[in-house]
């Protein structure tokens, strides 16, 4: 079985390495040749373009920034649609609008190609250690066939429904993550302004109902002022924009999501778009003119 992967960014590159570690025959493509060279040195083959991957691979995966990028790679001029073979499978691991997933799937179906939308959660650290969480939409039989491949990159692989269900689940995930980071930041700022050490607050509440995976990952970053990106604010803006669009299309109000989206927009204007999304704390630090957990 020959695999193809298009997109070797922060997430795609370590995911490719884990596929190689699992022994898969992998061909890769990215417009940025630096990570391509690294992955080729680890055992992959380089494709000249996406059409070559379409022509030669049985299962083709993408890990790209947003809906327009996936649509261009799959359906655009010089895209996969021109060479992809009947009977092959397309797995989009990007986080995009569920409607776009459904549109892409409909076009591939005309070529006899099945699709899964399989966005991930966990950021760069879990991409590196192969413990991502996959949220998958698509036919059960295709999911069953491809699950071992996804398990080479993740510790949780769950089918959530038909095409689009994976990305709908990812949008729900991103809402919860963004609101959680905002809540942690708001609470820790309260502690800071009240003269209580946020580190001690963290230690006191982490084992109770307020504890969460998000707080475990992001509270230490916030208190250290370490906003090196594992998942960038610009990308979270993209995800929440897709969530708001999806919410409007199905009649689901998202008032808290809209509020955090405006916080992220302020941070982007302040030049923090490339910071980790834990930098939501900077919004509160700006409002209160106080740092959380540090001088």
ABEGO torsion letter per residue (X at the ends): XBBBBBEBBAAAAAAAAAAAAAGBBBBBBBABAAAAAAAAAAGBBBBABAAAAAAABABBBBBBABAAAAAAAAABBGBAAAABBBGBBBBBABBBBAAAAAAAAAAAAAAGBBBBBBBBBGEAAAAAAGABBBBBBEBAAAAAAAAAAAAAABABBBBAEBBGAAAAAAAAAAAAAAAAAAAAAAAAAAAAAAGBBAAAAAAAAAABAABBAAAAAAAAAAAAGBABBABBAAAAAAAAAAAAAAAAAAGBBBAAAAAAAAAAAAAAAAGAAABBAAAAAAAAAAAAGBBBGBX
